[in-house]
Amino acid sequence: MGVGGISISHAEEHAVLSFRERLGTTHYYRTPVLISKFDDATRDNGVPSLLGRDILQHWAMHYTPIQKRYKLWFEVKSSDLTLPA
């Protein structure tokens, strides 16, 4: 049982996730990902794509409510590879 519900069938694949900052610096992470089988159950319930703690642990999250506008941003603390802009 996960956040999106029960996923009976999935495949594990090796992946490289990349995230680019506004000014162009790109951070890369090597990580296994679980890919849910798309079938009638997932089509009806919708299975969200989520980042897990294995990625989020490399970032600091900042949250500030400013004049009823909410600001959420992340600061990268580490990555497997970082390439400047």
QUILINZI-V302785 format. One record per backbone hydrogen bond with DSSP energy under -1.0 kcal/mol. NH is the residue of the N-H (numbers start at 1). CO is the residue of the C=O. If there is no record, write none. Layout:
nh = {NH	NH}
co = {CO	CO}
//
This chain:
nh = {2	11	13	15	17	19	21	24	26	27	28	29	31	33	35	37	43	44	45	46	55	56	57	58	59	60	62	64	66	69	71	73	75	77	78	80	81	83}
co = {5	35	33	31	29	27	25	21	83	19	81	17	15	13	11	9	39	40	41	42	52	52	53	55	56	75	73	71	69	66	64	62	60	58	58	28	28	26}
//
